[in-house]
Amino acid sequence: MNKNDKIYVAGHAGMVGSAILRKLQAEGFDNFALRRSNELDLRNQAAVDAFFRQEKPEYVFLAAAKVGGILANDTYRAEFLYDNLMIETNVIHAAWQHDVRKLLFLGSSCIYPKLAPQPLREEYLLTGPLEPTNEPYAIAKIAGIKLCDAYRAQYGCSFISAMPTNLYGPNDNYHPENSHVLPALLRKFHEARRDGLPFVTLWGTGTPRREFLHVDDLADACHFLLQHYDEQGLVNVGVGTDISILELAQMVQRTVGYTGEIRHDRSKPDGTPRKLMDVEKLTALGWQATIGLEEGIRAVYQEYQEKHQ
C-alpha cells in the first residue's frame, strides 16, 4: 500500500471501521472513499456498483455489518442474515468487478461451532452445529469467508478474511437491548452507581468465558494483515486469553466504582460456554495485541462518562 492509494473503509462510522480509519490516518494515508449508511445502502447492489465505478478504490476494508448482542441476534434473525449477506455479497462482487487490488473481510468468532475444542483454531470452521442464538449472523459471516475464497480461486482476487474475537473500544454501542456484553455492563454499572441502585442484574450464570480485544488492536492487526497476509481461508485476531463473564462484571464494577451487589438472572441464556481464539497463526506472522483488558476498560469508561454524564 502506498500513502496515496485510494482506500474504502466500509462501515467507517462504526466502532471497527472508525478504528481502522484512525489507524490508517495515523500511518499517513489520506485518500479515502467514505460513505455513511444514509448515503450508500450496501444492501443495494446497483448503488454499490455505482459507488465502486465512481470512486475506484484500490483497497477495501469490509467492516460494515449489522451487529448486536445475544438479544438482538436472537430477536432480529431475518435482518441479521439478510442484511449481512447482502452487504458482503455486494461489496465483494463489486471489488472483483472494479479491480480492487486487495480486500479484507471482517467476520466474527461466532462462526465456530458452539462446542468446538478450545482454543478455537481456524480449521474448526464448519465442524459442528453453531450456537443457536446467533446462528443467522454466523452463517452470513461464514458465507463471506467462502465468498472471498471463491473469488480468489476462480478469479485470482487478493481477498482475505480476518475473524476478530469480542471487541470493545471507542464508538461502541451502549443501547440497552442491542449492545454486546462489555458495553452493556459498563452502562448497567454506571447507571446503577449514578442512581444509587442496590444491585445490578447479570444475565445467565456468569460462568461462560470470553476473550476481549480492544478495537484499536484490531485496527492495527488489519493494517498488518493487508500488508503481510494473502491466503485463502481465515486468520483469527485475538489476545489468546479469556475471562469469565462474572470476572468481567467484577472488573467493570471496580472500574466504575459501584459498590452494590451483582445478582444473576438464570432464566436468561448464557450463549456459547467458551470462545477463546487460537492466535498462533497471526502470532507466527509477527503480530500480537498490546492493550490490556483492564487498561482498555478504563479508557473506554472515561470516554463513556464524557458522552453520558
C-alpha positions as CSV (number, residue, x, y, z in Angstrom):
1,M,0.0,0.0,0.0
2,N,1.2,3.5,-0.9
3,K,0.1,6.5,1.0
4,N,-1.8,8.0,-1.9
5,D,-3.7,4.7,-2.8
6,K,-7.5,5.2,-2.5
7,I,-9.0,3.2,0.3
8,Y,-12.6,2.4,1.0
9,V,-13.4,1.6,4.6
10,A,-16.9,0.1,4.5
11,G,-18.6,0.9,7.9
12,H,-16.2,3.8,8.7
13,A,-18.7,5.3,11.2
14,G,-19.0,2.2,13.3
15,M,-16.7,1.0,16.1
16,V,-14.5,-1.2,13.9
17,G,-14.5,1.0,10.8
18,S,-13.7,4.2,12.7
19,A,-10.8,2.4,14.4
20,I,-9.4,1.2,11.0
21,L,-9.8,4.8,9.7
22,R,-7.9,6.2,12.7
23,K,-5.1,3.7,12.3
24,L,-4.7,4.4,8.5
25,Q,-4.7,8.2,9.1
26,A,-2.1,7.8,11.8
27,E,0.0,5.8,9.3
28,G,-0.2,8.7,6.8
29,F,-3.0,7.6,4.5
30,D,-5.3,10.4,3.4
31,N,-7.0,9.2,0.2
32,F,-10.3,7.7,1.3
33,A,-13.6,6.9,-0.3
34,L,-16.1,7.0,2.6
35,R,-19.9,6.9,2.7
36,R,-22.3,6.6,5.7
37,S,-25.2,4.2,5.6
38,N,-27.6,7.0,4.9
39,E,-25.5,7.9,1.8
40,L,-24.9,4.4,0.5
41,D,-27.1,1.4,1.2
42,L,-24.7,-1.5,0.9
43,R,-27.7,-3.9,0.6
44,N,-28.4,-2.3,-2.8
45,Q,-26.3,-3.9,-5.5
46,A,-26.9,-1.2,-8.1
47,A,-25.9,1.6,-5.6
48,V,-22.8,-0.3,-4.5
49,D,-21.7,-0.9,-8.1
50,A,-22.2,2.8,-9.0
51,F,-20.1,3.8,-5.9
52,F,-17.2,1.5,-7.0
53,R,-17.4,2.7,-10.6
54,Q,-17.3,6.3,-9.5
55,E,-14.6,6.1,-6.7
56,K,-12.5,3.2,-8.0
57,P,-10.9,2.2,-4.6
58,E,-7.7,0.2,-4.7
59,Y,-8.0,-1.3,-1.2
60,V,-11.2,-2.2,0.7
61,F,-11.7,-2.9,4.4
62,L,-15.1,-4.5,4.7
63,A,-16.1,-3.6,8.3
64,A,-19.8,-2.8,7.6
65,A,-22.2,-5.2,9.2
66,K,-25.4,-5.5,11.2
67,V,-24.2,-6.4,14.7
68,G,-25.6,-6.8,18.2
69,G,-25.6,-8.9,21.4
70,I,-27.5,-12.1,22.2
71,L,-30.9,-10.4,22.5
72,A,-30.6,-8.6,19.2
73,N,-29.2,-11.6,17.3
74,D,-32.0,-13.9,18.6
75,T,-34.8,-11.3,18.0
76,Y,-33.9,-10.0,14.6
77,R,-32.8,-13.2,13.0
78,A,-34.0,-12.4,9.5
79,E,-32.4,-9.0,9.4
80,F,-29.1,-10.3,10.8
81,L,-29.0,-12.9,8.0
82,Y,-30.3,-10.9,5.1
83,D,-28.6,-7.6,5.8
84,N,-25.2,-9.2,6.3
85,L,-25.4,-11.4,3.3
86,M,-26.4,-8.5,1.1
87,I,-23.7,-6.2,2.4
88,E,-20.8,-8.7,1.9
89,T,-22.1,-10.1,-1.4
90,N,-22.5,-6.7,-3.0
91,V,-19.1,-5.3,-1.8
92,I,-17.1,-8.4,-2.5
93,H,-18.7,-8.7,-6.0
94,A,-18.1,-5.1,-6.8
95,A,-14.5,-5.3,-5.6
96,W,-13.9,-8.0,-8.2
97,Q,-15.8,-6.2,-11.0
98,H,-13.8,-3.0,-10.4
99,D,-10.4,-4.5,-10.0
100,V,-9.8,-3.8,-6.3
101,R,-6.2,-4.8,-5.5
102,K,-6.9,-6.3,-2.1
103,L,-9.9,-6.7,0.2
104,L,-10.0,-7.5,3.9
105,F,-13.3,-9.1,5.0
106,L,-14.0,-9.0,8.8
107,G,-16.1,-11.7,10.4
108,S,-16.6,-12.8,14.0
109,S,-15.6,-15.6,16.4
110,C,-19.2,-16.8,16.4
111,I,-18.5,-18.6,13.1
112,Y,-17.1,-21.5,15.1
113,P,-19.3,-24.4,16.3
114,K,-20.8,-24.0,19.7
115,L,-18.9,-26.9,21.2
116,A,-15.7,-26.7,19.2
117,P,-12.5,-27.5,21.1
118,Q,-10.8,-24.6,22.9
119,P,-9.0,-22.6,21.9
120,L,-10.6,-22.1,18.5
121,R,-8.4,-22.9,15.6
122,E,-9.1,-21.8,12.1
123,E,-9.6,-25.4,10.9
124,Y,-12.5,-25.9,13.2
125,L,-14.8,-23.9,10.9
126,L,-17.8,-26.0,9.8
127,T,-17.0,-29.0,12.0
128,G,-20.2,-28.8,14.1
129,P,-23.5,-27.1,14.9
130,L,-23.5,-23.3,15.6
131,E,-24.7,-21.5,18.7
132,P,-28.5,-21.2,18.0
133,T,-28.9,-17.6,19.4
134,N,-26.5,-16.0,16.8
135,E,-26.7,-18.7,14.1
136,P,-28.0,-16.2,11.3
137,Y,-25.1,-13.8,11.9
138,A,-22.6,-16.7,12.0
139,I,-24.0,-18.2,8.7
140,A,-23.7,-14.8,7.0
141,K,-20.1,-14.4,8.1
142,I,-19.2,-17.9,7.1
143,A,-20.7,-17.1,3.7
144,G,-18.4,-14.1,3.5
145,I,-15.3,-16.1,4.1
146,K,-16.3,-18.7,1.5
147,L,-17.2,-15.9,-1.0
148,C,-13.7,-14.4,-0.6
149,D,-12.2,-17.8,-1.1
150,A,-14.4,-18.4,-4.2
151,Y,-13.4,-15.2,-5.9
152,R,-9.7,-15.9,-5.1
153,A,-10.0,-19.4,-6.5
154,Q,-12.0,-18.5,-9.6
155,Y,-10.6,-15.0,-10.5
156,G,-7.3,-14.8,-8.6
157,C,-8.6,-12.0,-6.3
158,S,-6.5,-11.0,-3.4
159,F,-9.4,-11.2,-0.9
160,I,-8.6,-12.2,2.7
161,S,-10.7,-12.9,5.8
162,A,-10.0,-12.0,9.5
163,M,-12.0,-13.2,12.4
164,P,-11.8,-11.0,15.5
165,T,-12.8,-12.1,18.9
166,N,-15.2,-10.0,21.1
167,L,-14.4,-6.3,20.6
168,Y,-14.8,-3.2,22.6
169,G,-13.5,0.4,22.4
170,P,-14.3,3.9,21.2
171,N,-17.6,4.4,19.4
172,D,-19.1,1.2,20.9
173,N,-22.9,0.7,21.0
174,Y,-24.4,1.2,24.5
175,H,-28.0,0.5,23.6
176,P,-29.8,-1.3,26.4
177,E,-31.1,-4.0,24.1
178,N,-28.7,-4.2,21.2
179,S,-25.3,-3.9,22.7
180,H,-22.6,-6.5,23.4
181,V,-21.8,-7.7,26.9
182,L,-18.9,-5.3,27.8
183,P,-20.6,-2.0,26.8
184,A,-23.9,-3.4,28.3
185,L,-22.2,-4.0,31.6
186,L,-20.5,-0.5,31.6
187,R,-23.8,1.1,31.1
188,K,-25.5,-1.0,33.7
189,F,-22.9,-0.4,36.4
190,H,-22.6,3.3,35.5
191,E,-26.4,3.9,35.8
192,A,-26.6,1.8,39.0
193,R,-23.9,3.9,40.6
194,R,-25.5,7.1,39.4
195,D,-29.0,6.2,40.6
196,G,-27.9,4.5,43.8
197,L,-29.3,1.1,42.9
198,P,-28.7,-1.7,45.4
199,F,-27.8,-4.4,42.7
200,V,-27.0,-5.0,39.1
201,T,-28.5,-8.0,37.3
202,L,-26.2,-10.2,35.2
203,W,-27.7,-12.4,32.5
204,G,-27.2,-16.1,33.0
205,T,-24.8,-17.8,35.3
206,G,-21.7,-15.7,34.7
207,T,-19.7,-18.8,34.0
208,P,-19.2,-18.5,30.2
209,R,-15.7,-17.4,29.3
210,R,-15.0,-14.7,26.7
211,E,-11.9,-13.1,25.1
212,F,-11.9,-9.3,24.6
213,L,-9.8,-7.3,22.1
214,H,-9.6,-3.6,22.0
215,V,-10.7,-2.3,18.7
216,D,-7.5,-0.2,18.2
217,D,-5.6,-3.5,18.4
218,L,-7.9,-5.0,15.8
219,A,-7.3,-2.0,13.5
220,D,-3.5,-2.4,13.9
221,A,-3.9,-6.1,13.0
222,C,-6.0,-5.2,9.9
223,H,-3.3,-2.8,8.7
224,F,-0.7,-5.5,9.4
225,L,-2.7,-8.3,7.6
226,L,-3.3,-6.2,4.5
227,Q,0.5,-5.9,4.1
228,H,1.7,-9.3,5.2
229,Y,-1.1,-11.9,4.6
230,D,-2.5,-13.1,1.3
231,E,-4.0,-16.6,1.6
232,Q,-7.4,-18.4,1.3
233,G,-9.3,-19.3,4.5
234,L,-9.2,-17.1,7.5
235,V,-7.0,-15.8,10.3
236,N,-8.0,-15.3,13.9
237,V,-7.4,-12.0,15.6
238,G,-7.5,-12.0,19.4
239,V,-5.4,-11.8,22.5
240,G,-5.2,-15.5,23.3
241,T,-6.6,-15.3,26.9
242,D,-10.1,-15.2,28.3
243,I,-12.1,-14.3,31.3
244,S,-15.5,-15.4,32.8
245,I,-18.5,-13.0,32.4
246,L,-18.7,-12.7,36.2
247,E,-15.0,-11.8,36.4
248,L,-15.6,-9.2,33.6
249,A,-18.6,-7.8,35.5
250,Q,-16.4,-7.5,38.6
251,M,-13.7,-5.7,36.6
252,V,-16.2,-3.3,35.2
253,Q,-17.7,-2.8,38.7
254,R,-14.3,-1.8,40.1
255,T,-13.6,0.5,37.2
256,V,-17.0,2.3,37.6
257,G,-16.7,2.4,41.4
258,Y,-20.0,0.7,42.0
259,T,-20.3,-0.9,45.5
260,G,-23.7,-2.7,45.2
261,E,-24.4,-6.3,44.6
262,I,-24.2,-8.5,41.5
263,R,-27.3,-10.7,41.0
264,H,-27.8,-13.4,38.4
265,D,-30.9,-13.8,36.2
266,R,-30.5,-17.5,35.5
267,S,-33.6,-17.5,33.2
268,K,-31.6,-15.7,30.6
269,P,-29.3,-17.6,28.1
270,D,-25.6,-18.0,28.6
271,G,-24.8,-18.4,25.0
272,T,-21.7,-20.3,24.0
273,P,-19.9,-21.8,27.0
274,R,-16.5,-20.5,25.9
275,K,-15.0,-18.6,23.0
276,L,-11.2,-18.3,23.1
277,M,-9.3,-17.8,19.9
278,D,-6.2,-19.6,19.0
279,V,-4.0,-16.8,17.7
280,E,-0.9,-18.9,16.8
281,K,-1.3,-18.3,13.1
282,L,-1.3,-14.5,13.5
283,T,1.4,-14.5,16.1
284,A,3.6,-16.5,13.7
285,L,3.1,-13.8,11.1
286,G,4.6,-11.3,13.6
287,W,1.6,-9.6,15.2
288,Q,0.2,-9.5,18.8
289,A,-2.2,-7.4,20.8
290,T,-0.7,-4.7,23.2
291,I,-3.7,-3.2,25.1
292,G,-4.5,-5.0,28.4
293,L,-8.2,-5.5,29.2
294,E,-8.3,-3.5,32.5
295,E,-6.4,-0.7,30.8
296,G,-8.7,-0.7,27.9
297,I,-11.9,-0.7,30.0
298,R,-10.6,2.3,32.0
299,A,-10.1,4.2,28.7
300,V,-13.5,3.2,27.4
301,Y,-15.3,4.2,30.6
302,Q,-13.6,7.6,30.6
303,E,-14.9,8.1,27.1
304,Y,-18.4,6.9,28.1
305,Q,-18.5,9.3,31.0
306,E,-17.7,12.2,28.8
307,K,-20.6,11.4,26.5
308,H,-23.1,10.2,29.1
309,Q,-23.0,12.5,32.1
